[in-house]
Structure formats: C-alpha cells, structure tokens
Amino acid sequence: MRSMKTYLTTILFILTAFPALFVSGQNNAVSDNIIAALNKGNASQLSGYFGSTVEIVLLDRSDVYSKQQAASVISGFFNQNTVTKGFQIVHNGTKDATSFMIGNLSTNSGVYRVYVLLRNAEPQTIQQLRIEK
C-alpha cells in the first residue's frame, strides 16, 4: 500500500512540476503535421491548424482572414503552385508563448520562403503564415 502511495505521489509531482515535457511533445506533433501539409501542398490539412483568425502574407497580399477565408487563400496558392520537392525547414525555435518555422517550399513555379508563427496554447494554432518569393 505504501509503495502505491509513493508511486502515485511521484507521478503527481512529475505531472505538476514538468508539464512542459508533455505540451512540448504535443507541439512537436502539430509542427510535424504542419510540415507534412506543406510537403504535400495540402491546404485542407494546413488550415486545420489555423486559429479563428490568421494573418496571411502571400506575395504582395497581406491581410487578417477568418479561418475559412484563409483556407481559401492558401488553397488558391497551392492550386497555382504545385509542390514538387516539398518543404525544407531552415530554422525553427520557440520564444515565450510562440514557436516559429522558417523554410523553403519548392513548387513548379519556383522556391518560396515560408514563415509559420504558432501560438503555443492548447490547441496550438497558426497565427501568421507568410509565403514570399
């Protein structure tokens, strides 16, 4: 009985003292899914991670869109620019309540620099998506 109590106390301590370990793993899964969506040019999968509003900077257009509008804008981009070699991460990191990814997206019309800014909350969502030539 005593060992069970010690075991439960230890588990409770770990869960309360180190929650970042568990959230970090979840955030990595989200980042992996976003990378997979970019690799495939899958606007539907990517838009699943948009917040209720998201800032989209797409070449010469920049605006804050609703989730549905942003999905349409990104879908239009992928329809005109078929992903060929996928998305390659150049840099990523975390600061305060945000994470970011910067990479190169290879398409049939050239290579684009992509910047994804994520809000590290539950659930983790895309705050800003920049696609620049």
Stockholm file with secondary structure:
# STOCKHOLM 1.0

chainA/1-133         MRSMKTYLTTILFILTAFPALFVSGQNNAVSDNIIAALNKGNASQLSGYFGSTVEIVLLDRSDVYSKQQAASVISGFFNQNTVTKGFQIVHNGTKDATSFMIGNLSTNSGVYRVYVLLRNAEPQTIQQLRIEK
#=GR chainA/1-133 SS CHHHHHHHHHHHHHHHHCHHHHHHHHHHHHHHHHHHHHHHTCHHHHHTTEEEEEEEEETTEEEEEEHHHHHHHHHHHHHHSCEEEEEEEEEEEEETTEEEEEEEEEETTEEEEEEEEEECSSSCEEEEEEEEC
#=GC SS_cons         CHHHHHHHHHHHHHHHHCHHHHHHHHHHHHHHHHHHHHHHTCHHHHHTTEEEEEEEEETTEEEEEEHHHHHHHHHHHHHHSCEEEEEEEEEEEEETTEEEEEEEEEETTEEEEEEEEEECSSSCEEEEEEEEC
//
